[in-house]
Structures are given as structure tokens and as C-alpha cells.
């Protein structure tokens, strides 16, 4: 016998806290609910059976075989695969338990998709955050085949990307296609009682697609569908926290699409503000969303002025409006910084990530990386700064129109002397966004971390191409090939909008 008879099988953290462990693999539920990164279980008791047929069995050989078996059978990836198959089996049974199904989906997403320690469902003041839609969707009670199949597809994609998983891309593609067909069936049936679940299914599928498709054609269709479903929907007098969390995610989807296409939103900005609800504190994420919903239409107008190329006065006036919007967003960032004071929102450290684009150069392009107080703080700062880069880029192009007549693809190269500071601000913002990538790609930030940089990476590639900064552009193109300790590599993300 190897081990100590009667020794507790509880995980290390439950032993330390002297609480009852539920023995769930790979992480016990009690630890997950407590927001603790479960450190796992100790070696169980083993028996050494040396027989005439197997005379060479020793304690060392038994322990070695047991460790290999445990890695194969109880590794996180194999446990997640088992849960995905369990979810799929539940969907094949009539009258399955909807609440249990969604709680199991949430368990997978908490283990793979969300950062550790997990981002809180809401801000300190109760406002939604970029990640709170996960819990909101999984806590829905009404029956919806489209929603449950969409959650299954999202979970399957996350498990496939989590590491050593036996799920293939073809398998997850089939699950996704089946979920999409279920959503189309529900949309065609137009059942009013299922509208919230339809919207939730769209959110799950569109987020799933960020890891599946190279371009945003499907994302555009989802943004249009969201607008159609919400256009004739009444604004609730007292919206629940779950509805607000779902609505914030719906708005993010449409805003990202509007930024990429330089096109106004399908719904008026004021209607989005009413749907999302009161902004609350001046530094809340909802307050920032209230500010950014105007930006896509402002970029559409800027693009129209640039395309005409013969109205310097309109260019100057609209550039001033963009500069004002930039200041609003910068003020929000400063307020966000004050919330965490005296601790810093972010700080610089030596970069540990190796980008293949740096090969052949004496030094790294970005030798320092930004570290954040949490992934929750990082994603809000990154999203706001990405929108700011869109705004300042458009303002620079409009200012240049006063002195030159650029072609339709214009470049940002030699602004007037009074706009040099604006260009320096834009370059600095772009560099800081590049420096934030390393933190987002850390293993403990889950797959939510890389996803949070999806539209940012496209924005950076577009900006550096217009600036003619070849090395920076190549660095951004090679982000998916980065290598670094405790970081996620090889993840392809969707590209938004045309590269003009």
C-alpha cells in the first residue's frame, strides 16, 4: 500500500480552510464559489500488488502509472470534454433540466473562459461589466432550444481552445452550425416570449464566432438582428441586473461593428442609452458606453467628408467635435484611475513575451509591458482606449484635409505643426495598447483575455498601416504567434471591417 489510510481526500484549499470539500474535478465547486483558485488534490491511497505474473511491480512504478493515468483521465481538459458531452447528451433528452444545463455551462465557462480570480458580475456600484453577460445568460429560466444549443457551441469552442482536448475543429463547427439553425428557427417563429432568450443566443453565438471566423460577415448579421429585435421593444421601467448585463453586451457587439464599418448604429444612440439604463457613477462602465454609442455615427460622417475631399470647413468643424469626444473618453479614464487610487490602475514591467516580428532586430519593439490591477480594469481601459484611437485617427485625417487633398485611402504622415501633439498622443495611445496585449494573454485571464483584444488588434493594424509604421504593423500581425511563460499562444481572432 502507498499512502496513508484514512487520510482526507479533500482538496488542499478546503483542508486549509477546514471546510467540507465536494471532491469535484478538476476544481471543487466550493472553491469556485469562494473565488479561490483551487490547488487540486493530493495523491490518493494506492495498493501495490506484486504477483508471480507481475513480479517487478513496486511502489515507484505504481505511483508513476497512477500519475500518468490521472493526467489522462482527470486533467482539466478531459474533465471539460466530459462536461461538454454531458451537455450534448442532455439536449438529446426531452424535458431536460434547463437550470441544471445552464449551471453546468457556466461551470465550464468559469473554468476556461473567465479569468482567475473571476471578474465580479458587476461593478462595485452594481453596474454591468463587459463579462457580466455570462452569468446573466446562464441564469435565464425560460425554455429555449436556441439558447442552450448556442451555449453548448460556445462551451465546445472554449474547450477546444483550452489545450490538449480531443474535440476537433470539425466537431465544434458542427455544434455551432446546429446552434445557428436552432436560432434561425426561433427567429422565424417570432415567439415574443422567447425574445430575451433569442438575444442571449445571439450574444453566445457572436462571441463564439470571434474564435471561429476570420472575418466579421456573421458578426454584421448579428448586429443587424440585434437592432431589429430591439427596435420595437419597449424600454423596461425597472430593468433587472441580468437584463442590463445582457443589453450592455448587445450594445458592445453593435458598437464594435459600427467602429469597424465606419457606420452609424442600427438603433439611435439615445435609444441605446435608455435600453442600457442609467449610467450611475461617472466612472462606471455603463457611463462609458453612454459616451461611445455616438462614436460610430461620428466616424461615418468623418468618412463621408474625407471621401468628398472638397469641404475643409466641414472637416475642421467635425474634427473639433471628435476632439471633444476624445476629451470625454479621456476624462472617463482619469475618473477610473481615481477609483483604484492610491493603487495604480496599471504599471510597467519588463516584457516576458517574445514576438517573432522582433527577430532580426537588436532590441524588442516593446521591451516593457503594462500590467493591470485586474482583468476587469484592463478590459475597460483597453476598450475605452481603442475607441479613443478611432476618434483621434479620424480627427487627424480631417485636420490634414485642410492643407492637402488626400486620396480616398489617405495616410497620417505630416500634420500641421499645431497638430503634432495630437499625432504624438495617437502614437502613444497605440503603443500603450500594444503593451497591454501581454497582460491580456496571460493564462490566468482565461480566453476572455485574448478575446478582449480582438477589435483592438484590428484597430492597431489599421492605424499602423495608415501611419506607414512597418515594424509596428508586422508586430501586430504576429501577435497570435507570440511565446511567453504562462501565456496563451496560437489563437486566431476575427478581423473587423475593411482595411482601408
C-alpha positions, 0 to 999 in steps of 0.5 A, a space after each residue: 500500500 502507498 499512502 496513508 489510510 484514512 487520510 482526507 481526500 479533500 482538496 488542499 484549499 478546503 483542508 486549509 480552510 477546514 471546510 467540507 470539500 465536494 471532491 469535484 474535478 478538476 476544481 471543487 465547486 466550493 472553491 469556485 464559489 469562494 473565488 479561490 483558485 483551487 490547488 487540486 488534490 493530493 495523491 490518493 491511497 494506492 495498493 501495490 500488488 506484486 504477483 508471480 505474473 507481475 513480479 517487478 511491480 513496486 511502489 515507484 512504478 505504481 505511483 508513476 502509472 497512477 500519475 500518468 493515468 490521472 493526467 489522462 483521465 482527470 486533467 482539466 481538459 478531459 474533465 471539460 470534454 466530459 462536461 461538454 458531452 454531458 451537455 450534448 447528451 442532455 439536449 438529446 433528452 426531452 424535458 431536460 433540466 434547463 437550470 441544471 444545463 445552464 449551471 453546468 455551462 457556466 461551470 465550464 465557462 468559469 473554468 476556461 473562459 473567465 479569468 482567475 480570480 473571476 471578474 465580479 458580475 458587476 461593478 462595485 456600484 452594481 453596474 454591468 461589466 463587459 463579462 457580466 453577460 455570462 452569468 446573466 445568460 446562464 441564469 435565464 429560466 425560460 425554455 429555449 432550444 436556441 439558447 442552450 444549443 448556442 451555449 453548448 457551441 460556445 462551451 465546445 469552442 472554449 474547450 477546444 481552445 483550452 489545450 490538449 482536448 480531443 474535440 476537433 475543429 470539425 466537431 465544434 463547427 458542427 455544434 455551432 452550425 446546429 446552434 445557428 439553425 436552432 436560432 434561425 428557427 426561433 427567429 422565424 417563429 417570432 415567439 415574443 416570449 422567447 425574445 430575451 432568450 433569442 438575444 442571449 443566443 445571439 450574444 453566445 453565438 457572436 462571441 463564439 464566432 470571434 474564435 471561429 471566423 476570420 472575418 466579421 460577415 456573421 458578426 454584421 448579421 448579428 448586429 443587424 438582428 440585434 437592432 431589429 429585435 430591439 427596435 420595437 421593444 419597449 424600454 423596461 421601467 425597472 430593468 433587472 441586473 441580468 437584463 442590463 448585463 445582457 443589453 450592455 453586451 448587445 450594445 458592445 457587439 453593435 458598437 464594435 461593428 459600427 467602429 469597424 464599418 465606419 457606420 452609424 448604429 442600427 438603433 439611435 444612440 439615445 435609444 441605446 442609452 435608455 435600453 442600457 439604463 442609467 449610467 450611475 457613477 461617472 466612472 462606471 462602465 455603463 457611463 462609458 458606453 453612454 459616451 461611445 454609442 455616438 462614436 460610430 455615427 461620428 466616424 461615418 460622417 468623418 468618412 463621408 467628408 474625407 471621401 468628398 475631399 472638397 469641404 475643409 470647413 466641414 472637416 475642421 468643424 467635425 474634427 473639433 467635435 471628435 476632439 471633444 469626444 476624445 476629451 470625454 473618453 479621456 476624462 472617463 479614464 482619469 475618473 477610473 484611475 481615481 477609483 483604484 487610487 492610491 493603487 495604480 490602475 496599471 504599471 510597467 514591467 519588463 516584457 516576458 513575451 517574445 514576438 517573432 516580428 522582433 527577430 532580426 532586430 537588436 532590441 524588442 519593439 516593446 521591451 516593457 509591458 503594462 500590467 493591470 490591477 485586474 482583468 476587469 480594469 484592463 478590459 475597460 481601459 483597453 476598450 475605452 482606449 481603442 475607441 479613443 484611437 478611432 476618434 483621434 485617427 479620424 480627427 487627424 485625417 480631417 485636420 490634414 484635409 485642410 492643407 492637402 487633398 488626400 486620396 480616398 485611402 489617405 495616410 497620417 504622415 505630416 500634420 500641421 505643426 499645431 497638430 503634432 501633439 495630437 499625432 504624438 498622443 495617437 502614437 502613444 495611445 497605440 503603443 500603450 495598447 500594444 503593451 497591454 496585449 501581454 497582460 491580456 494573454 496571460 493564462 490566468 485571464 482565461 480566453 476572455 483575455 485574448 478575446 478582449 483584444 480582438 477589435 483592438 488588434 484590428 484597430 492597431 493594424 489599421 492605424 499602423 498601416 495608415 501611419 506607414 509604421 512597418 515594424 509596428 504593423 508586422 508586430 501586430 500581425 504576429 501577435 497570435 504567434 507570440 511565446 511567453 511563460 504562462 501565456 496563451 499562444 496560437 489563437 486566431 481572432 476575427 478581423 473587423 471591417 475593411 482595411 482601408 
